[in-house]
């Protein structure tokens, strides 16, 4: 069974409460449950992880080396600032899909730059929570 690691960055633990007009009303638990359910249907093992701390995200990515067959990551605010997350992702030789609930290109200019988009196999932005499911369904098509 292929193992997929889903990483959620800072403040995503507040989904459903934080700016629901932008991020929707579903909670992170709702999203993780949907991902695990869809993963089972697709024959994929899904592990989810969320942290508000850059170092913990970096460590989780490092631990995925040789363990995960694909990564879905919503770096959240670290999308625009973290060379450390980018460098950790470069360690992995698996497909990576970057996901954003909102369309970062229709928001403030500082959100238009992603530190990971050029190393990701794909980016999904603006599909809300369904973007995670889209990424999960797409990952098996990206295996080499």
N, C-alpha and C positions, 0 to 999 in steps of 0.2 A: 504494500500500500504506500503510495506517495504521501510524503509528509509536507504540509504547507504551514509555514509560520506567518501569522498575521500580527503585525506590530502597529499599535496605536500610540501616537505621540501625546504630548502634553495637552491637558484640558479636555481630552476626549472622554475622560471618565465623567465629565459633566454634561454629556449629551442628554438632550431632553429637557435640560434646565437652562443651558447656556445658549442664548440667541437662537431660539427655536425657529425664528423666521429665516435664518440662514442655514442652520444645521439640522433642522427637523426636530420632531418630537420623540423619535425613538431613542432609547437609552443604549449605552454601550453593551449592556447585557443583552438587549434585544438583537443587536447586530451580531454579537458573538454567537448567540443561539442559532440565528438564521444561517450563519456561516458554517457552524458545525453540522447542522441538519443537512444543508445542501452538500457539504463535503461528503457526508455518509452516502447520500444519493449518488454522488459521482465516484465513490470509491476512494476518497481522499481523506487522510487524517488531518484535521485542522487543529493547530494550537494557537491560542490567542494570548497576547501580552500587551499590557498598557503600562506606560510609566510617564511621569511628569519630569523625569530626570534623564538628561542626555547620557550620562555615563551608564545608567542601567540599560538604556536602549542599545548603546554600543556593545555592552557586554552580552546582551541577548543575541545580537547579530553575530558576534564572535562565537557564541555557543552553537549557533546554527551551522557552522562550518562542518561539512561532512554529515550533518544530521537532517537538514531540510532539503527538500527537492524543489522548493519554490518559496518566494517571499512576497507577501502583499504588505506594503507599508504605507501608512498615512503618517508622515513625520510631523504633521500639524505645523506649529510655529517653527520647528527645527528644519522644515523644508527650505526656509529662506536664509538660514543662518549656520547650519551645522556641517562644517567640514568633517568633524569627527564621525557623524552618522554616515556621511558619504564614503569616507575612507574605510569604515567597517564594512559597508555594503560591497566595496570593491574586493574584499576578501573572498566573497562568495562566487562560485561558478554555477549559479542556478538562475533561472528567470526571476526577475524582480518586476513587480508592477506597483507603481505609485498611485495611490488613491487619495482623492480629496472630495469631501462631501459637497463643497461649494465650487463654483467655477472660479478658481483663483485669478483668472485673467480678466474677470469682470469686477474685480475688487480693487482695493488700494494698490497703487503701483509697486509698493515694496513686496507685495505678495506674488507678483508676476515672475519673479526669479526663483527657480527651484535648483537647489544644490544637488539633487539626485536625478532629475529628469533625463539628463544625457547619459546616465549609466543604467537606467531602467529600460526594460524591454518595451514597456508601454506606460502610459499615464492616463488615468480616468479622472476627470474633474467635472463636477456639476451634476452628477446623477444621484446625489444624496446617498442614502444608505445602500441603494441598489448597486452603486459602483463597486462595493465590496463583492457582491455576488457575481457581477460581471467579470471582475478580476479573477475570482475563483474558478469560474467556468472557462475562462480564457487560458489560464495557466497550463493545463495539460497540452494545449496546442503549441506551447512554446518550448517544450522539452526537446533537447537536441537528440 
